Structure formats: C-alpha cells, structure tokens
Amino acid sequence: MAASTHTVTNQAPPLVGYDVFAGDRTLAEAVDRHLAPEVLAEAREELSLLGRAAGSEQVREWGELANTNPPRLRTHDRYGNRIDEVDFHPAWHRLLGKSVGAGLTDAWGRPGGHVRRAAGLLVVSQAEAGHVCPLSMTHASVPALRAEPELAEVWEPAATSHVYERGLRPVSEKPGALLGMALTEKQGGSDVRANTTEARPLAADGEYVLTGHKWFCSAPMSDAFLVLAQAPAGLTCFLLPRVLPDGSRNAFAIQRLKDKLGNRSNASAEVEFDGTTWARRVGEEGRGVRAVIGMVAATRLDCVLGSAALMRQAVAQAVHHCAYREAFGGVLIEKPLMRNVLADLALESEAATVLGMRLAAAYDADTPQERAFLRIAVPAAKYWVTKRCTPVVAEALECLGGNGYVEESGLPRLLRESPLNSVWEGSGNVQALDVLRALRTEPAAFDAFLREVGAARGADHRLDRAIRDLLVELADLDGIEARARRLVERMALVLQGSLLVRWAPPEVADAFCASRLGGDGGSTFGTLAHTLDLRAVVERARVTV
C-alpha cells in the first residue's frame, strides 16, 4: 500500500450520538408550553428516549439501509399463486417497530396525545422520513373509522396499538395493524369527486364489492385501506381489508410500485379492484368526502410536521458543519455572511416547528374555537410550510458545499424528500382554494384565526401593520381566486409572526418580523439586516453533541 500523501483535517465530525428532541430548543419549549403539568415529565422522558434513538448511529444506519434497499413488489409466490405483497429491507421494519412502539399512531385517546405524537413525529422524521407515511395514514384513519362504531370497535384498538407486527393476517389475530388509503385516480387527481371506481352493494347491510383502478395507493403493505368509490347514492367511503375475516385474501391487485423522486424507503402503488373486492361502507352513501375529511386534515398536519422536521435536520446539519469547518482564516460560523445565511434558515425552521406544534395543541384542546381555528390554519400552514421546505434544504446543502452534494452527507436524501409534502394531500392550489372556501362559508374559522393572531397585537409594530394589511386585502374580494396564493402566504406569515412574538426569544421574533413582515429582507436566504442579533439566532439552532 502506498504511503499516505497527507493527513485529512478541517472536517466536521458526523452529527450522530445526540438527543434529537432535547437538542432542539424550539421543540422542547413547545412541548413544555402545550402539555399539562401532570403528563409533561412522562412525555419528556419518552421523547428524549426516542430522541436519543433517532440521533444514534444505529437508527441513522437503518434509515440509509431502508433507502438504498427500496421495497420490491412480489405479485406471485413460488407456486404461481397471486399474493400481491411488498417486501422491505429489515431496517424498514425496525424503524416502524421503533415508531409504533413510541405511540406515533396513538394520539386520539390519551392526554396530550396530539402534542406528544407531533413532537415524536418531528423527531423520527429526522432519522428517516419514508416510514412516517404508514404512521400518518394509520393515525389519521381513526376519525373516519369512528363514523362506523362497529368498525371502530375492531380497527381502532389495532390502529392505535403500540405493537408493530409485519405480515398479513385477519385483524382479529394481530396485536396491531397499519392502515393506508387509496383515494386518487388517474382522471381525477386531487378532484376525488371525479373518481370512477364503482361500489356495488351486496345483500348484507354495509357490504359492497368494488371495481376500479387507483392511481396512487399509500402504504400498500397495510392491513386495510380507506378508499372512495361511487355507490348508487354517490361518492362513498369504504374500509377495504387485505385479509378477510375467514383468513382468505381480498382481491387487491398491486400492479406496480411507483418510481418516485424521493421517499424511496416507502412503497406507493397502483392497485386494481376486480369486481369481487370486498369492502365495508364507512359513513353514509354519497357522503364519502365528509367521511374522510377528518383524515385529510390530520394528514395535512403531518405534512406540516414532516416538512418542519426536514428543515430542522437540514439546518442542524448546516450549523454543525459550519461550527467545525474553517475557511478564509476562520471558522465558517463566525463569518458574518455565513452567519446571516444560517440565521435566516434557522428562522424558517423555528417558525415551522412552532406553528406545527400549535396546531397539534389545538387538536388536543378540541374546543369549538380550536376546531374553527384548525379549519383555516391547517390548509394555510400546509400551503406555506411545505413550500418553504425545498429552498431551506437546498440552501442548507449549499452551506456544506461539495460535501453536502454527495450522498454520504445525508443532505441529498433530505433534498429529494423535500417536495413531497407540498404534493401530498393536495398541492398548493388545493390548499389555497380550501382557505378561500373556509373564508367564504365558515365565518367562525376566520374569527378564530383573527383571535389567534390578535393575541400578539401591540407587541411588534411590523406584525400589527401586517395584520392591518391582511384585513385590507380580505376586504377586496375582486379576483380573489387569482390572489389566493398571495393571500394564504400572508396569512401563514402573520400567524407564524404572532406565535414567535408570543413564545420565541426576542432576537428570533425581531428577526422574523423584520424580514418576513417588515420587508427588511431579500428574496434569498442570508439577506437579514446586519443590525439584528444573528449570533444568538444561530446559537439557538446549534446542536451540542
């Protein structure tokens, strides 16, 4: 072997071996703020345990393995029998076991359940985002299942179980189950009312057989799926189990797995129902959209949390790298221009986390006012936070330079994942139009939004002015649909500004309001006013290993 030509120096150590929860001041403060004292100590202990796992070298390796060994479709067994199963690398099952065991499908029935789950989701998503899809679907299925008490009695305990068991068996024989959904069709996309899958009623009440092709089926290895199909009275929601009560396989043909930009560890599929596919009705015939609306809202919140997690991990990696890397005579984190970039990224990450956790707390409160607030705040947050994710991750990658562009850094995987949540559960236009629908038809929702942002009124003149400008814009409804993106962006920024003014350190709130609401910032990251306390903002975002 040739002698070494030089000693490698000036490299940042890998960001592993730390508590992802406790190392995130913004997240830890949100948990303290939103949880009742009687459950706080237990929750913090659980989250730190999960945080240490998510930051460990072992779990990070599981994430790499699950992504470099993506799922494979097996349509038939060795004897030629149709089985339609998806094989995953063992690392995928280990990740799911860890997250299900941490209660990340169990939020609806325990005190502070949504805040605890949201914080846990923010933690595990930083280790590996793909396995969060079945966690999200399973968690979000509970409101829909409750429309049919007989179904909920069987499926809700399995969905909220803390036990993960792979493989397909009748739900009565499993300690826990995962649920997916299949709503989207080729001809309809987000317009699910255009679905053409047919549901033919059987003699037994509530039982149907389905015929159709679903273009996008999330988590096709799940034990059951919520699907939409056209029944005699119109679009209806159904629960479709993979294994029937007698142990036989339901007719559920997986035609192919999607070859996606990112989210490589997770399977997404096209599936067909052949006219013998058995399903149970959920809710009333013709009220399918109403039956799944709670599921959609819950998964939209998970889009916000998932994007916030990607941003947090990208920013943590960038700050960590710059704290060790030297260039041009000093450590990068001390260079004024790099500090400006890092501070700008940190503001975006903190604003996303604070907003996502506030929405989770509203779910736990479950009062009429909080439900009205969620009606308008969830689509607004989903629109804005998911839009900000990709530019944040791309800029963080650039902070590492060429080191960030290679796969071993982990940043390319974050970048490929970053557009997902803006597409999932309705793209940007769908979210913006949903906000308009709420403004037009549900005045209580806008009143609740105004009360929320108004809680910080008088604390920052830039926020006050932004609220007044928003009200002026809302007073003019001419051409409102064409202005919907502009309007929803302003609503999300005003809401984030209000939350930060009330709960973040003064240097964070000041920098956010100056740049996002006061106009003292440019169109790219790293254009904050030099008079702001950027050092404190960056230090707050730094992880100590």
Secondary structure as a PSIPRED ss2 file (coil, helix, strand):
# PSIPRED VFORMAT (PSIPRED V4.0)

   1 M C   1.000  0.000  0.000
   2 A C   1.000  0.000  0.000
   3 A C   1.000  0.000  0.000
   4 S C   1.000  0.000  0.000
   5 T C   1.000  0.000  0.000
   6 H C   1.000  0.000  0.000
   7 T C   1.000  0.000  0.000
   8 V C   1.000  0.000  0.000
   9 T C   1.000  0.000  0.000
  10 N C   1.000  0.000  0.000
  11 Q C   1.000  0.000  0.000
  12 A C   1.000  0.000  0.000
  13 P C   1.000  0.000  0.000
  14 P C   1.000  0.000  0.000
  15 L C   1.000  0.000  0.000
  16 V C   1.000  0.000  0.000
  17 G C   1.000  0.000  0.000
  18 Y C   1.000  0.000  0.000
  19 D C   1.000  0.000  0.000
  20 V C   1.000  0.000  0.000
  21 F C   1.000  0.000  0.000
  22 A C   1.000  0.000  0.000
  23 G C   1.000  0.000  0.000
  24 D C   1.000  0.000  0.000
  25 R H   0.000  1.000  0.000
  26 T H   0.000  1.000  0.000
  27 L H   0.000  1.000  0.000
  28 A H   0.000  1.000  0.000
  29 E H   0.000  1.000  0.000
  30 A H   0.000  1.000  0.000
  31 V H   0.000  1.000  0.000
  32 D H   0.000  1.000  0.000
  33 R H   0.000  1.000  0.000
  34 H H   0.000  1.000  0.000
  35 L C   1.000  0.000  0.000
  36 A C   1.000  0.000  0.000
  37 P H   0.000  1.000  0.000
  38 E H   0.000  1.000  0.000
  39 V H   0.000  1.000  0.000
  40 L H   0.000  1.000  0.000
  41 A H   0.000  1.000  0.000
  42 E H   0.000  1.000  0.000
  43 A H   0.000  1.000  0.000
  44 R H   0.000  1.000  0.000
  45 E H   0.000  1.000  0.000
  46 E H   0.000  1.000  0.000
  47 L H   0.000  1.000  0.000
  48 S H   0.000  1.000  0.000
  49 L H   0.000  1.000  0.000
  50 L H   0.000  1.000  0.000
  51 G H   0.000  1.000  0.000
  52 R H   0.000  1.000  0.000
  53 A H   0.000  1.000  0.000
  54 A H   0.000  1.000  0.000
  55 G C   1.000  0.000  0.000
  56 S C   1.000  0.000  0.000
  57 E H   0.000  1.000  0.000
  58 Q H   0.000  1.000  0.000
  59 V H   0.000  1.000  0.000
  60 R H   0.000  1.000  0.000
  61 E H   0.000  1.000  0.000
  62 W H   0.000  1.000  0.000
  63 G H   0.000  1.000  0.000
  64 E H   0.000  1.000  0.000
  65 L H   0.000  1.000  0.000
  66 A H   0.000  1.000  0.000
  67 N H   0.000  1.000  0.000
  68 T H   0.000  1.000  0.000
  69 N C   1.000  0.000  0.000
  70 P C   1.000  0.000  0.000
  71 P C   1.000  0.000  0.000
  72 R E   0.000  0.000  1.000
  73 L E   0.000  0.000  1.000
  74 R E   0.000  0.000  1.000
  75 T E   0.000  0.000  1.000
  76 H E   0.000  0.000  1.000
  77 D C   1.000  0.000  0.000
  78 R C   1.000  0.000  0.000
  79 Y C   1.000  0.000  0.000
  80 G C   1.000  0.000  0.000
  81 N C   1.000  0.000  0.000
  82 R E   0.000  0.000  1.000
  83 I E   0.000  0.000  1.000
  84 D E   0.000  0.000  1.000
  85 E E   0.000  0.000  1.000
  86 V E   0.000  0.000  1.000
  87 D E   0.000  0.000  1.000
  88 F C   1.000  0.000  0.000
  89 H C   1.000  0.000  0.000
  90 P H   0.000  1.000  0.000
  91 A H   0.000  1.000  0.000
  92 W H   0.000  1.000  0.000
  93 H H   0.000  1.000  0.000
  94 R H   0.000  1.000  0.000
  95 L H   0.000  1.000  0.000
  96 L H   0.000  1.000  0.000
  97 G H   0.000  1.000  0.000
  98 K H   0.000  1.000  0.000
  99 S H   0.000  1.000  0.000
 100 V H   0.000  1.000  0.000
 101 G H   0.000  1.000  0.000
 102 A C   1.000  0.000  0.000
 103 G C   1.000  0.000  0.000
 104 L C   1.000  0.000  0.000
 105 T C   1.000  0.000  0.000
 106 D C   1.000  0.000  0.000
 107 A C   1.000  0.000  0.000
 108 W C   1.000  0.000  0.000
 109 G C   1.000  0.000  0.000
 110 R C   1.000  0.000  0.000
 111 P C   1.000  0.000  0.000
 112 G C   1.000  0.000  0.000
 113 G H   0.000  1.000  0.000
 114 H H   0.000  1.000  0.000
 115 V H   0.000  1.000  0.000
 116 R H   0.000  1.000  0.000
 117 R H   0.000  1.000  0.000
 118 A H   0.000  1.000  0.000
 119 A H   0.000  1.000  0.000
 120 G H   0.000  1.000  0.000
 121 L H   0.000  1.000  0.000
 122 L H   0.000  1.000  0.000
 123 V H   0.000  1.000  0.000
 124 V H   0.000  1.000  0.000
 125 S H   0.000  1.000  0.000
 126 Q H   0.000  1.000  0.000
 127 A H   0.000  1.000  0.000
 128 E C   1.000  0.000  0.000
 129 A C   1.000  0.000  0.000
 130 G C   1.000  0.000  0.000
 131 H C   1.000  0.000  0.000
 132 V H   0.000  1.000  0.000
 133 C H   0.000  1.000  0.000
 134 P H   0.000  1.000  0.000
 135 L H   0.000  1.000  0.000
 136 S H   0.000  1.000  0.000
 137 M H   0.000  1.000  0.000
 138 T H   0.000  1.000  0.000
 139 H H   0.000  1.000  0.000
 140 A H   0.000  1.000  0.000
 141 S H   0.000  1.000  0.000
 142 V H   0.000  1.000  0.000
 143 P H   0.000  1.000  0.000
 144 A H   0.000  1.000  0.000
 145 L H   0.000  1.000  0.000
 146 R C   1.000  0.000  0.000
 147 A C   1.000  0.000  0.000
 148 E C   1.000  0.000  0.000
 149 P H   0.000  1.000  0.000
 150 E H   0.000  1.000  0.000
 151 L H   0.000  1.000  0.000
 152 A H   0.000  1.000  0.000
 153 E H   0.000  1.000  0.000
 154 V H   0.000  1.000  0.000
 155 W H   0.000  1.000  0.000
 156 E H   0.000  1.000  0.000
 157 P H   0.000  1.000  0.000
 158 A H   0.000  1.000  0.000
 159 A H   0.000  1.000  0.000
 160 T C   1.000  0.000  0.000
 161 S C   1.000  0.000  0.000
 162 H C   1.000  0.000  0.000
 163 V C   1.000  0.000  0.000
 164 Y C   1.000  0.000  0.000
 165 E C   1.000  0.000  0.000
 166 R C   1.000  0.000  0.000
 167 G C   1.000  0.000  0.000
 168 L C   1.000  0.000  0.000
 169 R C   1.000  0.000  0.000
 170 P C   1.000  0.000  0.000
 171 V H   0.000  1.000  0.000
 172 S H   0.000  1.000  0.000
 173 E H   0.000  1.000  0.000
 174 K C   1.000  0.000  0.000
 175 P C   1.000  0.000  0.000
 176 G C   1.000  0.000  0.000
 177 A C   1.000  0.000  0.000
 178 L C   1.000  0.000  0.000
 179 L E   0.000  0.000  1.000
 180 G E   0.000  0.000  1.000
 181 M E   0.000  0.000  1.000
 182 A E   0.000  0.000  1.000
 183 L E   0.000  0.000  1.000
 184 T E   0.000  0.000  1.000
 185 E C   1.000  0.000  0.000
 186 K C   1.000  0.000  0.000
 187 Q C   1.000  0.000  0.000
 188 G C   1.000  0.000  0.000
 189 G C   1.000  0.000  0.000
 190 S C   1.000  0.000  0.000
 191 D C   1.000  0.000  0.000
 192 V H   0.000  1.000  0.000
 193 R H   0.000  1.000  0.000
 194 A H   0.000  1.000  0.000
 195 N C   1.000  0.000  0.000
 196 T C   1.000  0.000  0.000
 197 T C   1.000  0.000  0.000
 198 E E   0.000  0.000  1.000
 199 A E   0.000  0.000  1.000
 200 R E   0.000  0.000  1.000
 201 P E   0.000  0.000  1.000
 202 L C   1.000  0.000  0.000
 203 A C   1.000  0.000  0.000
 204 A C   1.000  0.000  0.000
 205 D C   1.000  0.000  0.000
 206 G C   1.000  0.000  0.000
 207 E E   0.000  0.000  1.000
 208 Y E   0.000  0.000  1.000
 209 V E   0.000  0.000  1.000
 210 L E   0.000  0.000  1.000
 211 T E   0.000  0.000  1.000
 212 G E   0.000  0.000  1.000
 213 H E   0.000  0.000  1.000
 214 K E   0.000  0.000  1.000
 215 W E   0.000  0.000  1.000
 216 F E   0.000  0.000  1.000
 217 C E   0.000  0.000  1.000
 218 S E   0.000  0.000  1.000
 219 A C   1.000  0.000  0.000
 220 P C   1.000  0.000  0.000
 221 M C   1.000  0.000  0.000
 222 S C   1.000  0.000  0.000
 223 D C   1.000  0.000  0.000
 224 A E   0.000  0.000  1.000
 225 F E   0.000  0.000  1.000
 226 L E   0.000  0.000  1.000
 227 V E   0.000  0.000  1.000
 228 L E   0.000  0.000  1.000
 229 A E   0.000  0.000  1.000
 230 Q E   0.000  0.000  1.000
 231 A E   0.000  0.000  1.000
 232 P C   1.000  0.000  0.000
 233 A C   1.000  0.000  0.000
 234 G E   0.000  0.000  1.000
 235 L E   0.000  0.000  1.000
 236 T E   0.000  0.000  1.000
 237 C E   0.000  0.000  1.000
 238 F E   0.000  0.000  1.000
 239 L E   0.000  0.000  1.000
 240 L E   0.000  0.000  1.000
 241 P E   0.000  0.000  1.000
 242 R C   1.000  0.000  0.000
 243 V E   0.000  0.000  1.000
 244 L C   1.000  0.000  0.000
 245 P C   1.000  0.000  0.000
 246 D C   1.000  0.000  0.000
 247 G C   1.000  0.000  0.000
 248 S C   1.000  0.000  0.000
 249 R E   0.000  0.000  1.000
 250 N C   1.000  0.000  0.000
 251 A C   1.000  0.000  0.000
 252 F C   1.000  0.000  0.000
 253 A E   0.000  0.000  1.000
 254 I E   0.000  0.000  1.000
 255 Q E   0.000  0.000  1.000
 256 R E   0.000  0.000  1.000
 257 L E   0.000  0.000  1.000
 258 K C   1.000  0.000  0.000
 259 D C   1.000  0.000  0.000
 260 K C   1.000  0.000  0.000
 261 L C   1.000  0.000  0.000
 262 G C   1.000  0.000  0.000
 263 N C   1.000  0.000  0.000
 264 R C   1.000  0.000  0.000
 265 S C   1.000  0.000  0.000
 266 N C   1.000  0.000  0.000
 267 A C   1.000  0.000  0.000
 268 S E   0.000  0.000  1.000
 269 A E   0.000  0.000  1.000
 270 E E   0.000  0.000  1.000
 271 V E   0.000  0.000  1.000
 272 E E   0.000  0.000  1.000
 273 F E   0.000  0.000  1.000
 274 D E   0.000  0.000  1.000
 275 G E   0.000  0.000  1.000
 276 T E   0.000  0.000  1.000
 277 T E   0.000  0.000  1.000
 278 W E   0.000  0.000  1.000
 279 A E   0.000  0.000  1.000
 280 R E   0.000  0.000  1.000
 281 R E   0.000  0.000  1.000
 282 V E   0.000  0.000  1.000
 283 G C   1.000  0.000  0.000
 284 E C   1.000  0.000  0.000
 285 E C   1.000  0.000  0.000
 286 G C   1.000  0.000  0.000
 287 R C   1.000  0.000  0.000
 288 G H   0.000  1.000  0.000
 289 V H   0.000  1.000  0.000
 290 R H   0.000  1.000  0.000
 291 A H   0.000  1.000  0.000
 292 V H   0.000  1.000  0.000
 293 I H   0.000  1.000  0.000
 294 G H   0.000  1.000  0.000
 295 M H   0.000  1.000  0.000
 296 V H   0.000  1.000  0.000
 297 A H   0.000  1.000  0.000
 298 A H   0.000  1.000  0.000
 299 T H   0.000  1.000  0.000
 300 R H   0.000  1.000  0.000
 301 L H   0.000  1.000  0.000
 302 D H   0.000  1.000  0.000
 303 C H   0.000  1.000  0.000
 304 V H   0.000  1.000  0.000
 305 L H   0.000  1.000  0.000
 306 G H   0.000  1.000  0.000
 307 S H   0.000  1.000  0.000
 308 A H   0.000  1.000  0.000
 309 A H   0.000  1.000  0.000
 310 L H   0.000  1.000  0.000
 311 M H   0.000  1.000  0.000
 312 R H   0.000  1.000  0.000
 313 Q H   0.000  1.000  0.000
 314 A H   0.000  1.000  0.000
 315 V H   0.000  1.000  0.000
 316 A H   0.000  1.000  0.000
 317 Q H   0.000  1.000  0.000
 318 A H   0.000  1.000  0.000
 319 V H   0.000  1.000  0.000
 320 H H   0.000  1.000  0.000
 321 H H   0.000  1.000  0.000
 322 C H   0.000  1.000  0.000
 323 A H   0.000  1.000  0.000
 324 Y H   0.000  1.000  0.000
 325 R C   1.000  0.000  0.000
 326 E E   0.000  0.000  1.000
 327 A E   0.000  0.000  1.000
 328 F C   1.000  0.000  0.000
 329 G C   1.000  0.000  0.000
 330 G E   0.000  0.000  1.000
 331 V E   0.000  0.000  1.000
 332 L H   0.000  1.000  0.000
 333 I H   0.000  1.000  0.000
 334 E H   0.000  1.000  0.000
 335 K C   1.000  0.000  0.000
 336 P H   0.000  1.000  0.000
 337 L H   0.000  1.000  0.000
 338 M H   0.000  1.000  0.000
 339 R H   0.000  1.000  0.000
 340 N H   0.000  1.000  0.000
 341 V H   0.000  1.000  0.000
 342 L H   0.000  1.000  0.000
 343 A H   0.000  1.000  0.000
 344 D H   0.000  1.000  0.000
 345 L H   0.000  1.000  0.000
 346 A H   0.000  1.000  0.000
 347 L H   0.000  1.000  0.000
 348 E H   0.000  1.000  0.000
 349 S H   0.000  1.000  0.000
 350 E H   0.000  1.000  0.000
 351 A H   0.000  1.000  0.000
 352 A H   0.000  1.000  0.000
 353 T H   0.000  1.000  0.000
 354 V H   0.000  1.000  0.000
 355 L H   0.000  1.000  0.000
 356 G H   0.000  1.000  0.000
 357 M H   0.000  1.000  0.000
 358 R H   0.000  1.000  0.000
 359 L H   0.000  1.000  0.000
 360 A H   0.000  1.000  0.000
 361 A H   0.000  1.000  0.000
 362 A H   0.000  1.000  0.000
 363 Y H   0.000  1.000  0.000
 364 D H   0.000  1.000  0.000
 365 A H   0.000  1.000  0.000
 366 D C   1.000  0.000  0.000
 367 T C   1.000  0.000  0.000
 368 P H   0.000  1.000  0.000
 369 Q H   0.000  1.000  0.000
 370 E H   0.000  1.000  0.000
 371 R H   0.000  1.000  0.000
 372 A H   0.000  1.000  0.000
 373 F H   0.000  1.000  0.000
 374 L H   0.000  1.000  0.000
 375 R H   0.000  1.000  0.000
 376 I H   0.000  1.000  0.000
 377 A H   0.000  1.000  0.000
 378 V H   0.000  1.000  0.000
 379 P H   0.000  1.000  0.000
 380 A H   0.000  1.000  0.000
 381 A H   0.000  1.000  0.000
 382 K H   0.000  1.000  0.000
 383 Y H   0.000  1.000  0.000
 384 W H   0.000  1.000  0.000
 385 V H   0.000  1.000  0.000
 386 T H   0.000  1.000  0.000
 387 K H   0.000  1.000  0.000
 388 R H   0.000  1.000  0.000
 389 C H   0.000  1.000  0.000
 390 T H   0.000  1.000  0.000
 391 P H   0.000  1.000  0.000
 392 V H   0.000  1.000  0.000
 393 V H   0.000  1.000  0.000
 394 A H   0.000  1.000  0.000
 395 E H   0.000  1.000  0.000
 396 A H   0.000  1.000  0.000
 397 L H   0.000  1.000  0.000
 398 E H   0.000  1.000  0.000
 399 C H   0.000  1.000  0.000
 400 L C   1.000  0.000  0.000
 401 G C   1.000  0.000  0.000
 402 G H   0.000  1.000  0.000
 403 N H   0.000  1.000  0.000
 404 G H   0.000  1.000  0.000
 405 Y H   0.000  1.000  0.000
 406 V C   1.000  0.000  0.000
 407 E H   0.000  1.000  0.000
 408 E H   0.000  1.000  0.000
 409 S H   0.000  1.000  0.000
 410 G C   1.000  0.000  0.000
 411 L H   0.000  1.000  0.000
 412 P H   0.000  1.000  0.000
 413 R H   0.000  1.000  0.000
 414 L H   0.000  1.000  0.000
 415 L H   0.000  1.000  0.000
 416 R H   0.000  1.000  0.000
 417 E H   0.000  1.000  0.000
 418 S C   1.000  0.000  0.000
 419 P C   1.000  0.000  0.000
 420 L H   0.000  1.000  0.000
 421 N H   0.000  1.000  0.000
 422 S H   0.000  1.000  0.000
 423 V H   0.000  1.000  0.000
 424 W C   1.000  0.000  0.000
 425 E C   1.000  0.000  0.000
 426 G C   1.000  0.000  0.000
 427 S C   1.000  0.000  0.000
 428 G H   0.000  1.000  0.000
 429 N H   0.000  1.000  0.000
 430 V H   0.000  1.000  0.000
 431 Q H   0.000  1.000  0.000
 432 A H   0.000  1.000  0.000
 433 L H   0.000  1.000  0.000
 434 D H   0.000  1.000  0.000
 435 V H   0.000  1.000  0.000
 436 L H   0.000  1.000  0.000
 437 R H   0.000  1.000  0.000
 438 A H   0.000  1.000  0.000
 439 L H   0.000  1.000  0.000
 440 R H   0.000  1.000  0.000
 441 T H   0.000  1.000  0.000
 442 E C   1.000  0.000  0.000
 443 P H   0.000  1.000  0.000
 444 A H   0.000  1.000  0.000
 445 A H   0.000  1.000  0.000
 446 F H   0.000  1.000  0.000
 447 D H   0.000  1.000  0.000
 448 A H   0.000  1.000  0.000
 449 F H   0.000  1.000  0.000
 450 L H   0.000  1.000  0.000
 451 R H   0.000  1.000  0.000
 452 E H   0.000  1.000  0.000
 453 V H   0.000  1.000  0.000
 454 G H   0.000  1.000  0.000
 455 A C   1.000  0.000  0.000
 456 A C   1.000  0.000  0.000
 457 R C   1.000  0.000  0.000
 458 G C   1.000  0.000  0.000
 459 A C   1.000  0.000  0.000
 460 D C   1.000  0.000  0.000
 461 H H   0.000  1.000  0.000
 462 R H   0.000  1.000  0.000
 463 L H   0.000  1.000  0.000
 464 D H   0.000  1.000  0.000
 465 R H   0.000  1.000  0.000
 466 A H   0.000  1.000  0.000
 467 I H   0.000  1.000  0.000
 468 R H   0.000  1.000  0.000
 469 D H   0.000  1.000  0.000
 470 L H   0.000  1.000  0.000
 471 L H   0.000  1.000  0.000
 472 V H   0.000  1.000  0.000
 473 E H   0.000  1.000  0.000
 474 L H   0.000  1.000  0.000
 475 A H   0.000  1.000  0.000
 476 D C   1.000  0.000  0.000
 477 L C   1.000  0.000  0.000
 478 D C   1.000  0.000  0.000
 479 G C   1.000  0.000  0.000
 480 I C   1.000  0.000  0.000
 481 E C   1.000  0.000  0.000
 482 A C   1.000  0.000  0.000
 483 R C   1.000  0.000  0.000
 484 A H   0.000  1.000  0.000
 485 R H   0.000  1.000  0.000
 486 R H   0.000  1.000  0.000
 487 L H   0.000  1.000  0.000
 488 V H   0.000  1.000  0.000
 489 E H   0.000  1.000  0.000
 490 R H   0.000  1.000  0.000
 491 M H   0.000  1.000  0.000
 492 A H   0.000  1.000  0.000
 493 L H   0.000  1.000  0.000
 494 V H   0.000  1.000  0.000
 495 L H   0.000  1.000  0.000
 496 Q H   0.000  1.000  0.000
 497 G H   0.000  1.000  0.000
 498 S H   0.000  1.000  0.000
 499 L H   0.000  1.000  0.000
 500 L H   0.000  1.000  0.000
 501 V H   0.000  1.000  0.000
 502 R H   0.000  1.000  0.000
 503 W H   0.000  1.000  0.000
 504 A C   1.000  0.000  0.000
 505 P C   1.000  0.000  0.000
 506 P H   0.000  1.000  0.000
 507 E H   0.000  1.000  0.000
 508 V H   0.000  1.000  0.000
 509 A H   0.000  1.000  0.000
 510 D H   0.000  1.000  0.000
 511 A H   0.000  1.000  0.000
 512 F H   0.000  1.000  0.000
 513 C H   0.000  1.000  0.000
 514 A H   0.000  1.000  0.000
 515 S H   0.000  1.000  0.000
 516 R H   0.000  1.000  0.000
 517 L H   0.000  1.000  0.000
 518 G C   1.000  0.000  0.000
 519 G C   1.000  0.000  0.000
 520 D C   1.000  0.000  0.000
 521 G C   1.000  0.000  0.000
 522 G C   1.000  0.000  0.000
 523 S C   1.000  0.000  0.000
 524 T C   1.000  0.000  0.000
 525 F C   1.000  0.000  0.000
 526 G C   1.000  0.000  0.000
 527 T C   1.000  0.000  0.000
 528 L C   1.000  0.000  0.000
 529 A C   1.000  0.000  0.000
 530 H C   1.000  0.000  0.000
 531 T C   1.000  0.000  0.000
 532 L C   1.000  0.000  0.000
 533 D C   1.000  0.000  0.000
 534 L H   0.000  1.000  0.000
 535 R H   0.000  1.000  0.000
 536 A H   0.000  1.000  0.000
 537 V H   0.000  1.000  0.000
 538 V H   0.000  1.000  0.000
 539 E H   0.000  1.000  0.000
 540 R H   0.000  1.000  0.000
 541 A H   0.000  1.000  0.000
 542 R C   1.000  0.000  0.000
 543 V C   1.000  0.000  0.000
 544 T C   1.000  0.000  0.000
 545 V C   1.000  0.000  0.000
